[in-house]
Amino acid sequence: MGNRSLARRHGTESFDPIRWKTANKVERGRMVADLMRGRRFIGSKNKSVIDLLGPGDCYLGYEDEPCYGVEFEGRYFQLGFGVNHSDRPGEVVHVSLTSW
């Protein structure tokens, strides 16, 4: 995916959950590659994502889907965690990095 390679190119900093929670979109952009490389989110609960990253600051489609704005090269992206809404409510089923 092009957006993931963009994140890898700009991922110059290690992920720090404390810094993430207060970071702006550019600072988060520098950490997102390490965040995605070092953790497995698929199959976890949306609550565990929110516990790690704090409350989201954007909207995917449902209020229970964590979403975080990041920025690379002056372009905005959403780091989104899609969740199951049927047989396993709240379970993360995909993670996406999409243009905003």
Residue frames as qw, qx, qy, qz and C-alpha x, y, z in Angstrom:
[[0.000, 0.888, 0.461, 0.000, 0.00, 0.00, 0.00],
 [0.392, 0.598, -0.019, 0.699, 1.33, 3.42, -0.93],
 [0.355, -0.811, 0.045, -0.463, 0.20, 5.08, 2.29],
 [0.873, -0.468, 0.058, 0.120, 1.99, 2.50, 4.41],
 [0.756, 0.194, 0.028, 0.624, 5.21, 3.03, 2.46],
 [0.054, 0.761, -0.005, 0.646, 4.78, 6.78, 2.98],
 [0.661, -0.720, 0.050, -0.208, 4.47, 6.12, 6.71],
 [0.911, -0.176, 0.044, 0.371, 7.62, 3.98, 6.66],
 [0.530, 0.505, 0.007, 0.681, 9.58, 6.72, 4.87],
 [0.110, -0.700, 0.107, -0.697, 8.57, 9.30, 7.46],
 [0.820, -0.529, -0.195, -0.098, 8.58, 6.99, 10.48],
 [0.433, 0.590, -0.453, 0.509, 11.65, 8.47, 12.08],
 [0.252, -0.474, 0.544, -0.645, 10.67, 8.07, 15.73],
 [0.210, -0.097, -0.959, 0.165, 9.89, 5.23, 18.08],
 [0.459, -0.572, -0.467, -0.494, 6.31, 4.89, 19.21],
 [0.150, 0.015, -0.654, 0.742, 5.71, 6.26, 22.70],
 [0.194, -0.600, -0.754, -0.185, 2.13, 5.89, 24.00],
 [0.259, -0.684, -0.363, 0.577, 2.46, 8.80, 26.40],
 [0.117, -0.346, 0.285, 0.886, 3.77, 11.16, 23.71],
 [0.012, 0.296, 0.792, 0.534, 1.21, 9.89, 21.17],
 [0.133, -0.684, -0.703, 0.140, -1.68, 10.97, 23.38],
 [0.108, -0.832, -0.153, 0.523, -0.52, 14.62, 23.36],
 [0.396, -0.177, 0.516, 0.738, 1.24, 14.72, 19.97],
 [0.453, 0.568, -0.035, -0.686, 0.08, 16.72, 16.98],
 [0.887, 0.399, 0.153, -0.176, -0.58, 15.04, 13.62],
 [0.489, 0.728, -0.472, 0.088, 2.99, 15.55, 12.34],
 [0.221, -0.530, 0.762, -0.301, 4.52, 14.04, 15.48],
 [0.803, 0.041, 0.513, -0.300, 2.12, 11.10, 15.24],
 [0.775, 0.599, -0.150, -0.134, 3.13, 10.65, 11.61],
 [0.219, 0.680, -0.680, 0.164, 6.72, 10.18, 12.72],
 [0.376, -0.297, 0.801, -0.359, 5.66, 7.42, 15.14],
 [0.824, 0.177, 0.118, -0.526, 3.02, 5.58, 13.11],
 [0.691, 0.413, -0.585, -0.099, 5.40, 3.22, 11.25],
 [0.138, 0.297, -0.845, 0.422, 6.90, 1.99, 14.52],
 [0.568, -0.018, 0.458, -0.684, 3.42, 1.69, 16.04],
 [0.852, 0.282, -0.113, -0.427, 2.22, -0.49, 13.16],
 [0.567, 0.442, -0.691, 0.078, 5.40, -2.54, 13.03],
 [0.093, 0.304, -0.801, 0.507, 5.52, -3.31, 16.74],
 [0.429, 0.070, 0.633, -0.641, 1.92, -4.26, 17.53],
 [0.098, -0.212, -0.889, -0.395, -0.74, -6.62, 16.34],
 [0.337, 0.060, 0.256, -0.904, -4.17, -4.97, 16.43],
 [0.631, -0.010, -0.538, -0.558, -6.27, -7.41, 14.38],
 [0.649, -0.232, -0.724, 0.030, -8.28, -9.52, 16.81],
 [0.236, -0.126, -0.554, 0.788, -7.85, -7.15, 19.75],
 [0.033, -0.768, -0.627, 0.123, -10.71, -5.13, 21.21],
 [0.198, 0.767, 0.150, 0.591, -11.30, -1.49, 20.31],
 [0.520, -0.851, -0.027, -0.074, -10.99, -0.67, 24.01],
 [0.795, -0.327, 0.164, 0.484, -7.37, -1.89, 24.02],
 [0.478, 0.480, 0.232, 0.698, -6.60, 0.44, 21.07],
 [0.167, -0.864, -0.130, -0.457, -8.14, 3.37, 22.95],
 [0.731, -0.660, 0.013, 0.171, -6.30, 2.41, 26.14],
 [0.743, -0.068, 0.208, 0.633, -3.01, 2.51, 24.19],
 [0.354, 0.331, 0.308, 0.819, -3.60, 5.55, 21.94],
 [0.068, 0.305, 0.338, -0.888, -6.18, 7.60, 23.83],
 [0.479, 0.623, 0.501, -0.361, -9.49, 8.87, 22.46],
 [0.528, 0.336, 0.525, 0.577, -9.67, 9.20, 18.69],
 [0.021, -0.555, -0.057, 0.830, -9.75, 12.56, 16.95],
 [0.319, 0.208, -0.520, -0.765, -11.53, 11.65, 13.70],
 [0.708, 0.149, 0.465, -0.511, -14.51, 9.55, 12.59],
 [0.137, -0.167, 0.890, 0.402, -14.53, 6.42, 10.44],
 [0.415, -0.189, -0.649, -0.609, -18.16, 5.41, 10.22],
 [0.676, -0.543, -0.488, -0.103, -19.11, 4.21, 13.67],
 [0.270, -0.857, 0.240, -0.367, -18.40, 5.79, 17.03],
 [0.840, -0.455, 0.295, 0.011, -16.77, 2.62, 18.38],
 [0.851, 0.344, 0.064, 0.392, -14.07, 2.60, 15.65],
 [0.443, -0.708, 0.087, 0.543, -10.91, 4.33, 16.89],
 [0.583, 0.676, 0.203, 0.403, -9.51, 6.85, 14.41],
 [0.470, -0.684, 0.046, 0.556, -6.43, 9.11, 14.66],
 [0.469, 0.883, -0.010, 0.023, -5.24, 11.88, 12.39],
 [0.678, -0.371, 0.297, 0.560, -1.63, 11.79, 11.17],
 [0.385, 0.898, -0.051, -0.206, 0.25, 13.96, 8.70],
 [0.710, -0.143, 0.422, 0.546, 3.02, 13.27, 6.16],
 [0.334, 0.088, 0.429, 0.835, 4.44, 15.86, 3.76],
 [0.211, 0.129, 0.053, -0.967, 1.60, 18.26, 4.52],
 [0.552, -0.128, -0.600, -0.565, -1.07, 15.67, 3.68],
 [0.511, -0.271, 0.531, -0.619, -3.56, 14.41, 6.23],
 [0.505, 0.034, -0.839, -0.201, -4.36, 10.75, 6.79],
 [0.724, -0.404, 0.180, -0.529, -6.60, 8.74, 9.08],
 [0.199, 0.227, -0.941, 0.151, -5.21, 5.80, 10.98],
 [0.688, -0.175, 0.004, -0.704, -8.42, 3.84, 11.44],
 [0.079, -0.131, 0.969, -0.193, -9.31, 0.68, 13.31],
 [0.620, -0.095, -0.389, -0.674, -12.40, -0.95, 11.81],
 [0.273, -0.165, 0.843, -0.434, -14.31, -3.17, 14.22],
 [0.186, -0.239, -0.920, -0.247, -16.76, -6.04, 13.95],
 [0.384, -0.094, 0.199, -0.897, -20.38, -5.08, 14.54],
 [0.775, -0.071, -0.399, -0.484, -21.99, -8.51, 14.37],
 [0.904, -0.213, -0.371, -0.015, -20.78, -11.75, 15.94],
 [0.698, -0.215, -0.282, 0.622, -17.69, -10.31, 17.72],
 [0.007, 0.952, 0.199, 0.233, -18.66, -6.72, 18.58],
 [0.299, -0.926, 0.226, 0.047, -15.74, -4.39, 19.19],
 [0.795, -0.214, 0.409, 0.393, -13.07, -6.72, 17.79],
 [0.110, 0.734, -0.370, -0.559, -10.63, -4.98, 15.43],
 [0.839, 0.307, 0.447, 0.048, -10.95, -6.54, 11.97],
 [0.664, 0.485, 0.152, 0.549, -8.78, -4.16, 9.93],
 [0.332, -0.704, -0.005, 0.627, -6.37, -1.27, 10.28],
 [0.552, 0.645, 0.343, 0.403, -6.15, 1.33, 7.55],
 [0.284, -0.517, 0.054, 0.805, -4.13, 4.42, 6.73],
 [0.381, 0.622, 0.594, 0.339, -6.18, 6.46, 4.28],
 [0.183, 0.226, 0.099, 0.952, -6.06, 9.96, 2.84],
 [0.030, -0.583, -0.619, 0.525, -8.26, 12.38, 4.65]]
